[in-house]
Amino acid sequence: MKVDYPHIELGEEVQFMPGYYIPMKEVRMEHDGREVLYIVGAAMVESSCCASGGCAYAIVPGYVVAWKSKRNEAGTAISEVEPVADQDVRRQIAKIIESTEGISNIDFW
């Protein structure tokens, strides 16, 4: 199943209810003969009922099917990706990201 990934502007704050996050870099990584896209960033919670603080994160949209192949109405580049469904492969990719980026907070689409 292919899905669209709208590329977020790197280095710019994106506000959400309790704070903001900043996507810092996009990485295209070879894994088992396919290209995997992941995004590394930082998030800050400034106002929450429980606490405040920050963390580094990685998001894995999936395997690149078509890189920046179209644009949406706002002009944002869109890539087609295929989410990583296999749990063993997710664990392998997460281990690589953790060792490469030093991040353990990794989410998959």
C-alpha positions in Angstrom: 0.0 0.0 0.0 1.5 3.3 -1.1 0.9 6.5 0.8 1.9 10.1 0.3 4.6 11.7 2.5 4.5 15.5 2.4 8.0 16.8 3.0 8.2 19.1 6.0 10.4 22.2 5.9 13.6 21.2 7.8 14.8 23.4 10.6 11.5 25.2 11.2 9.3 24.9 14.3 5.9 23.3 13.9 3.6 24.3 16.7 1.3 21.9 18.4 -0.9 22.3 21.5 1.6 21.8 24.3 4.8 22.9 22.4 6.6 22.4 19.1 8.7 20.1 17.1 11.5 20.7 14.7 12.3 18.3 11.9 16.1 18.5 11.5 17.0 16.1 8.6 15.7 13.6 6.2 17.7 10.5 5.6 17.4 8.0 2.7 19.0 4.7 3.9 19.6 1.5 2.0 18.2 -1.5 3.8 18.0 -5.0 2.3 17.9 -3.7 -1.3 15.3 -1.0 -0.7 15.5 2.7 0.2 14.0 3.7 3.6 13.1 7.3 4.4 13.4 8.5 8.0 13.2 12.0 9.5 15.1 13.0 12.6 14.0 15.9 14.8 13.5 17.3 18.3 10.3 18.0 20.2 9.7 20.3 23.1 6.7 20.2 25.4 6.4 23.6 27.1 2.9 23.4 28.7 1.4 20.2 29.8 -0.7 19.1 32.7 2.0 16.6 33.7 5.5 18.0 32.9 7.6 19.8 30.4 10.8 18.8 28.5 12.1 17.6 25.2 13.3 14.7 23.2 14.9 13.7 20.0 12.8 11.5 17.7 12.9 9.6 14.4 9.9 9.0 12.2 10.0 6.3 9.5 7.4 6.9 6.8 8.6 3.8 4.9 10.2 2.6 1.7 10.7 5.2 -1.0 8.5 4.3 -4.0 8.7 7.7 -5.8 10.9 10.5 -4.5 9.3 14.0 -4.6 7.2 12.9 -7.6 4.5 15.5 -7.1 3.4 18.6 -5.2 0.3 19.5 -3.3 -1.8 22.6 -3.6 0.6 24.5 -1.3 3.6 23.6 -3.4 5.0 21.1 -0.9 6.9 18.2 -2.4 5.3 14.8 -2.0 7.0 11.4 -2.1 5.2 8.1 -2.4 6.3 5.7 0.4 5.3 2.2 1.4 5.1 1.8 5.2 7.3 -1.0 6.7 4.8 -3.6 7.8 7.1 -6.5 8.9 7.8 -6.2 12.6 11.2 -7.9 12.3 12.3 -5.5 9.6 11.0 -2.6 11.8 13.2 -3.8 14.6 16.2 -4.1 12.3 15.7 -0.5 10.9 15.1 0.8 14.5 18.4 -0.7 15.6 20.3 0.9 12.7 18.7 4.3 13.4 19.4 4.0 17.1 23.1 3.2 16.6 23.5 5.8 13.8 21.6 8.7 15.3 21.6 7.9 19.0 17.8 8.1 19.1 15.6 5.5 20.7 12.3 7.2 20.2 11.4 5.8 16.8 8.0 5.7 15.3 6.9 3.9 12.1 3.9 4.8 9.9 
